[in-house]
Amino acid sequence: MRAYIKGLGTFVPSRVVTNADLAEKMDTSDEWIRQRTGIVERRYVEEGTASSDLGCAATKAAAEDAGIALEEIDFIILATLSPDRFFPGTACYMQAKLGLPGVPALDIRQQCTGFVYGLTLAESLVRSGGYRNILLVGAEVHSHSLDFTTRGRDVAVLFGDGAGAAIVSPLEDGSERGILAHALHADGRFAEKLCIHGWDISRDPYMTAEDIEAGEQYPKMEGRYVFKEAVTRVPQVIHEVLAKTGHSVADLDLLVPHQANLRINEAVAKQIGIDPAKVVNNIQRFGNTTAASIALALADARAQDRLHPGDLVCLAALGSGFTWGALTLRW
Ligand code: COA
């Protein structure tokens, strides 16, 4: 039995934050951000909005798109690196807000690869567990945990808030659609290359006033290292997942990469030799929305009539951990 994406939905907050807005808070410029990353603007939530709120809004859009009632959702997977609280899991908050008591709720923490890991998990649960409408959400509120001083400019300019959701269901029409293959990886030896160092449960207390003074509560990244890893491992994993079904890059109709940096996606496209017109990029409008980015890009491709029934699509990502992976599907 195959699983497929029965419905797709997204939600981004209405507040647009331009590069010029950020330049008022820190020593940066529209030119620097555009040149290095391609980002023009991103969305930020208003005070009082959590990742679960964005996730619920995207869920409602996905359920409507799938033509199901919320009550038909029978499993919830939430991918986020910006959970509402340290515990319990944000999927539980979302489940309560959606009014789905009793439905299993699972958080996964694979950062920018969260949507690819989550789709893989959802597919397995459809195949092995008999679930009929698995809700997969990627939701992020980054704007409440970034260092908006010049000290944090290398990271703060990259990220935006948003959510994407998919309803994953068994395919019952006998067609060739659905999720075909996946390839997942992780290498925890590089965990410290992109993480929040100040949050350390091996210490008592796990975060000190000195940490906060030093800005260690904010994400830190070795940008060049992450960039190099992405442009090496993402092409590799795309080839790996395509090989599983005997496909090649030439067979692809659409590549939907994680949106971390437009330059990364351009370099990946060049390396694998795909026509840039087949690569979906919307980081220009949303920045890096981590676990939400692939769903936002996929939804954009569909809205722009770039995604058609039967198309061979590859999703691919690398993120903190490091985690990376790719998944192919026929739309
Ligand atoms: N505005 C202006 N200048 C900035 C800046 C900003 N927002 N951020 C950093 N700089 C400065 C640095 O301080 C440095 O100055 P110096 O030369 O005087 O020391 C200079 O720009 C170059 O910094 P560097 O970090 O080497 O830039 P870069 O070319 O590597 O680009 C990134 C930085 C973050 C855009 C790039 O490394 C990147 O995209 N990495 C991958 C990020 C990623 O994918 N993250 C998510 C993974 S899922």
Residues whose N, C-alpha, C, O or C-beta is under 5 A from the ligand:
A	BS01	COA	D27 T28 S29 W32 R36 T37 C112 R153 D154 V157 G223 R224 V226 F227 A260 N261 L318 G319 S320
